[in-house]
Amino acid sequence: MNIPTKLLLSDLLNHNVRCDKGIEHGTGISAWMHPPVHRLLGWISRPSNFRLQRKVWRLDQLKGMNDQEVYVKGNGSSSDQQTLDRFPTLMNALIYNKLGQKIGIVADFVFESKTGNILYYLVSRSNPLIPGTSRWRLSISQIIDKQPGSISCNFNTFEDLPLYKASLKEEFLIKSRKFKTKFEDFTFKASDRLEGWIDEQIVEEESEGFDDSYTNEDSSQFFDDWIDDLNVDRREEFHRMNLKQRKTNDTNEELDPWI
């Protein structure tokens, strides 16, 4: 039944309180804290759902802890809910950024089990009672002012804080951002490689050069000569064909009996 050196307030409140006399005093419902120095003094339990009586326990009365119960030594102080509502607390306090905008709420905190010193707060965007809401870690040094029910901080958004616990939605957004970043990096690298390959090909072609011994003038002269030769050959062939045709016609006229 060892007590962890660091505890979440929600873990402490979720355990049933049992005193050294073996009497159960119900589960915890709220913290008893001293906000000016960020310290937990104790906690409050509700012995019965049908009575208004509450039990207040000092933190130094905590002597043991298991999965379901916390064990205390001595008797708790009796009180009522109206009196306890006047206790100062930062739980469920509204969080304002450095621009004065409301961005969330205090949902939980981590403290030292021996001294009660609060190490850091856990904050959320929406109602912390909603299951699966994300938690961000707010350090004491980032708090610039605190009033009953409100905290002013020196950052703009929760993205400036380390994520303590991500909801399914937050995990999806984080994975989407990582995938987008990786895809952009891959696109940029592929584009750079393609541009480098094109530049290498251009440089290789320029270094190899080309054979310019066959000039446009030679090509033009060759083409003109070919045309001239072609015309001469065709004129001679055409002349021979005319002579042959005439001879054939003369022969046919001599052999045709009907003429």
TORMI-159179 format. One record per residue: residue in three letters; x, y, z of N, C-alpha, C, O in turn. Coordinates in steps of 0.2 Angstrom, whole numbers, plus 5000, padded with zeros to 4 digits. Each point is the difference from the previous one (the first is absolute). Example, Ala and Ser with C-alpha at 12.3 -4.5 7.8 and 13.67 -1.06 7.14 Angstrom:
2
ALA506649725039499650065000500450065000500549995003SER499350064993500450065001499650055003500350065001
END
This chain:
259
MET500449945000499650065000500450065000499950055004ASN500649954992500550064999499650064997499649994996ILE500650075006499750064997500550024994500650025002PRO499149994992500550034995500250075002499750045004THR500949984994500350065002499650064996500050065003LYS499749924991499750054997499349974998499949954999LEU499650105002499349975000499650054995500150065001LEU499449924996499550044997499450015005499849955003LEU500050114997499450015004499449964999499749975004SER500250014989499449964998500149935003499549975001ASP501150014999500149935002499949995008499749965002LEU500550105002499850005007499350005001499749975005LEU499950074991499350015002499649944998499549995002ASN500849974993499649944997500049945005499749954999HIS500850065006500049945005499650015006499850065002ASN499949895001499650005006500450015006500649975000VAL499250075005500450015006499849965005499449995002ARG501149975001499949965006500550025005500650004999CYS499150015007500450025006500349945004499949944998ASP500650075007500349955003499549965005500249955002LYS499250074998499549965004499649964995499549965003GLY500750044991499649964995499450034997499649964997ILE500250105005499450034998500150034993500550044999GLU499049954996500150034994499750075000499550025004HIS500850034993499750075000499950034993500050064999GLY499949894996499850024994500650034995500650005003THR499250014991500650024995500150085001499550035002GLY501049994995500250075000499650044995499849974995ILE500050095007499650044995500350074998499950034995SER500649995009500450064999500650015003500149965005ALA500350094993500750015004499950065005499650044999TRP500849955006500150065004500750024999500549975002MET499650094995500650034998500150075002499650035002HIS501149994997500150075002500350034993500649994999PRO499050044997500250034994500650044999500450004996PRO499750055009500550055000500749964999500550034997VAL499649925006500749965000499949944996500549965000HIS499050024997499949944996500149945004500549964998ARG499150035007500149955004499449965002499550045001LEU500549904999499449965002500149985008500549985002LEU499050045002499949995007499749945002500249975005GLY499350014991499649945002499549994994500050034995TRP499549935007499449994996499449985004500049995006ILE499450014990499450005003499749934998500049994994SER499649985010499749944998499250005002499950045004ARG499749924993499350005002499849945002499949954996PRO500050045011499849935003499449974997499949945000SER499650114999499349974998499750054995500150065000ASN499649904995499650044995499450035002499750054997PHE500149935009499350025003500150065006499550025003ARG501149994998500250055006500450064997500449994995LEU499550075008500450054998500750015003500450044998GLN499749915007500650005003500649994995500049954996ARG500650085005500649994997500649995005500050025005LYS500549944992500649995004500650034997500149994994VAL500250055010500650034997500749975003500049995006TRP500449994990500649965002500650044998500150034995ARG500449975010500650034998500549954996499949945001LEU500550094995500449964996500549965004500249944998ASP500050085008500549965004499649945004500449965003GLN499050044996499649945003500049944995499849945002LEU500450074992500149954995500549955002500650025000LYS499349925001500549955002500149944995500549975000GLY499050024996500149944995499550014995499550045000MET500649924994499650004994500049944996500649974999ASN498950014999500049944995499650024994499850064999ASP499949894997499750014994499350035001499750044996GLN500049955010499350025001499950055006499550045000GLU501049965005499950035006500650045002500649984999VAL499350085005500550035004499949995007499450005002TYR501249995002499949995007500350065004500550034998VAL499150005006500150065004500149985008499749955002LYS500650095001500149995007499750065004500150064998GLY499549925007499650055004499350024997499849974995ASN499950085008499350024998500150064995500450045001GLY499149964995500050064995499550055004499649995004SER500550074993499650065003499350004996500049994994SER499550025010499350004997499850074998500250055003SER499549954991499850074997499449994996499849944999ASP500050114997499450004996500250034993500650035000GLN499049964995500250024993500050085000500550024996GLN499150015007500050075000500650035002500350054997THR500049935009500650025002500649994996500450044999LEU499649904998500549984996500050044993500650004997ASP498850025001500050044994500450065000500250034995ARG499950005011500450065001500749995001500450055000PHE499849894999500849985000500250034994499849984994PRO500850055006500350024994500349944996500349965003THR499650044990500349954996500150024993499750054998LEU500849924999500150014993499749954995500150004994MET499649955009499749944996499450034996499650045003ASN500349954991499550024996500150084998499550034998ALA501050005004500150074998500150014993500349954996LEU499550105001500050024993500750024999500350045004ILE500049944990500650024998500050054994499650004995TYR500850065006500050054995500750014998500549995003ASN499650024990500650014997500350075001499750045003LYS500949974994500350075001499650054997500150065001LEU499449924994499650054997499450015004499550044998GLY500449935007499350015004499549954998499450025001GLN500749944994499549954997499949945004500549975002LYS498950015000499949945003500149944996499749994994ILE500849965008500149954995499949935003500149954997GLY499850045010499949945003499850005007499850055003ILE500349895001499950005007500549955003500349964997VAL499850055009500449965004499649935002499550005003ALA500849954995499749935001500349965005499649965003ASP501050054998500449955005500650035002500250054997PHE500249925007500750025002500449945003499749955003VAL500950064996500549955003500350035006500350055000PHE499849915006500350035006500449955003500049944998GLU500550085006500449965004499649975006499750045004SER500349904997499649975006500250015007499650005004LYS501050024997500350015006499950085002499750015006THR500450034990500050075001499450044998499850055002GLY499849924993499450034997500250054995499550034997ASN501149985001500250054995499749984993500249954998ILE499550104999499749984993500650014995500350065000LEU499849894996500650014995499750034994500450044997TYR499149945001499750034994499249994999499849955003TYR499950094993499349994999499849974994500450004995LEU499149965004499749974994499450044998499550015004VAL500550024990499550044997499749974994500349964997SER499150065002499649974994499650064997499950055003ARG499949944991499750054996499250005002499750055001SER500049895000499350005002499949975007500550005004ASN498949984997499849985007500549945001499949954997PRO500450055009500549945001499649945002500349945001LEU499050065001499749955002499849954994499749955000ILE500350084994499949964994500549954999500650025000PRO499249924999500649944999500450014994499750024995GLY500949975005500550004995500250074998500350014994THR499650045010500250074998500850005001500349975004SER500050074992500750015000500350045006499650045002ARG501049955000500350035005500750034998500449974997TRP499750095005500650034999500350025006499750025005ARG501049984996500450025006500150075001500450034995LEU499450005010500150075001500550015006499849985006SER500850044993500450015006499950065004499650054997ILE500649955009499950065004500350064998499750065000SER500949944996500350064998499750034994500150064999GLN499449914998499650034995499450045002499650034996ILE500349965010499450045003500250075003500550015004ILE499350044993500250075001499550035005500250055003ASP499249934998499550035005499549955001499849964996LYS499950045010499549955002499550045005500250045004GLN499249954994499450035004499549945002500149954997PRO499550065008499549945001499649994994499650044997GLY500549905000499649974994500350024994499749994994SER501050045006500350014993500750005001500350025005ILE500149974989500750005000500250034993499749994995SER500850065006500250034994500749974998500450005005CYS499849994989500649964998500350044995499850054997ASN500949935002500450044995500149974993500550004997PHE499049965001500049974993499350014997499550035003ASN500549954990499450024996499549945000499450015001THR500949934997499649944999500249945004500650005002PHE499049954998500349945003500549964996500349965003GLU499750064991500649974996500750025002500549974998ASP499550095006500650025003500249965006500650005002LEU499049955000500149965006500249934998499749984995PRO500649985009500149934999499449965001499650025005LEU500249944991499449965000500149945006500549964999TYR499150045005500049955006499649934998500349955000LYS499150064997499649954998499650024994499650055001ALA500449914994499650024994499449964999500049945002SER499550104996499449964998500049974993500550014997LEU499049955001500049974994500150064994500349994995LYS499350065006500050064995500750035000500250014995GLU500150005011500650035000500549964997500550024996GLU499549915005500549964997499950004993500549994996PHE498950015001499950004993500350074997500349994995LEU499650065008500350074998500749995000500350034995ILE500049955010500749995001500349964994500550024997LYS499249925002500249964995500050034993500449994995SER499050055004499950034994500550054998500350014995ARG499950035011500550054999500749974998500450024996LYS499849925008500649974998500049974993500550004997PHE498949975001500049974993500150064995500349994995LYS499450075006500050054996500750034999500350014995THR500149995011500750025000500449964996500450024996LYS499549915005500449954997499950004992500450004996PHE499050015003499850004992500350064997500350004995GLU499750065009500350064997500849994999500350024995ASP500049955010500749995000500249954994500450014996PHE499149945003500249954995499950044993500449994995THR499150055004499950044994500650044999500250014994PHE500050035011500650054999500649964998500350024995LYS499849925008500649964998500049974993500550014996ALA498949975002499949974994500150064994500349984995SER499450085007500150054995500750024999500250024995ASP500249985011500750025000500449954996500450024996ARG499449925005500449944996499850014993500549994996LEU498950025002499850014993500450064997500349994994GLU499750065009500350064997500849995000500350024995GLY500049945010500749994999500149954994500550014997TRP499149945002500149954995500050044993500449994996ILE499150065003499950034994500650054999500350004994ASP500050035011500650044999500649964998500450024996GLU499649925007500649954998499949984993500650004996GLN498849995002500049984993500150064995500449994995ILE499550075007500150064996500850014999500350014995VAL500049985011500750015001500449954995500450014997GLU499349925004500349954996500050014992500449994996GLU499050035002499950024993500450054998500350004994GLU499850065010500450054998500749985000500450034995SER499849935009500749985000500249954994500650004998GLU498949965000500249954995500050044993500349984996GLY499350075003499950044994499749974995499749945001PHE500450084992499749974994500550024994500450045001ASP499549914994500450014994499750054995499549994998ASP500950075001499750054996500450014994500050054996SER500349895002500450004993499550004994500250024995TYR499249965006499550004995499650065001499550005005THR500650054991499750075002499450004995499849964996ASN499850105006499450014996500250024993499649984996GLU500950055003500250014993500149944996499850004994ASP500649955009500149944996499349964999499949984995SER499750035010499349964999499650044995499749964996SER500450105003499650044995500349984993499649994995GLN501050015005500349994993499949934998499849984994PHE500249975011499849934998499349994998499949974995PHE499750075008499350004998499950034993499649974996ASP500750085003499950034993500349964995499749994995ASP500949985006500349954995499549944999500049984994TRP499850005011499549945000499450024995499849964996ILE499950105005499550024997500150014992499749984996ASP500950055003500350014993500149934997499749994994ASP500649975009500149934997499449964999499949974995LEU499650045009499449975000499650034994499749964996ASN500350105003499750034994500349984993499649994995VAL501050015005500449984994499849924998499849994994ASP500249975011499949934999499349994997499849964996ARG499750085008499349994998499950034993499649974996ARG500750095002499950024993500349954995499649994995GLU500949985006500349954995499549945000499949974994GLU499950015012499549945000499450024996499749964996PHE500050105005499450024997500150004992499549984997HIS501150045001500150014993500049934997499849994994ARG500649965009500049934998499349975000499849964995MET499850055010499349985000499650024994499649974997ASN500550105001499650034995500249974993499649984996LEU501150015003500249964994499749934999499849984995LYS500249995011499849935000499250004998499849954996GLN499950095007499250014999499950014993499549984997ARG500950075000499950014993500149944995499649994996LYS500949985005500249944996499449955001499849974995THR500050025011499449955001499450024996499749964997ASN500150115003499550024997500049994992499549994997ASP501150035001500149994993499949934998499749984994THR500649975010499949934998499349985000499849964996ASN499850065009499349985001499650034994499649974997GLU500650095000499650034995500249954993499550004996GLU501149985004500149964994499749935000499849974995LEU500150005011499749945001499350005000499649945000ASP500050115002499350005001499750004993500050054996PRO499649905002499750004993499450045000499850024994TRP499950015011499450045000500150074998499650045000ILE501049985000500250074999500250014993500250064998
END
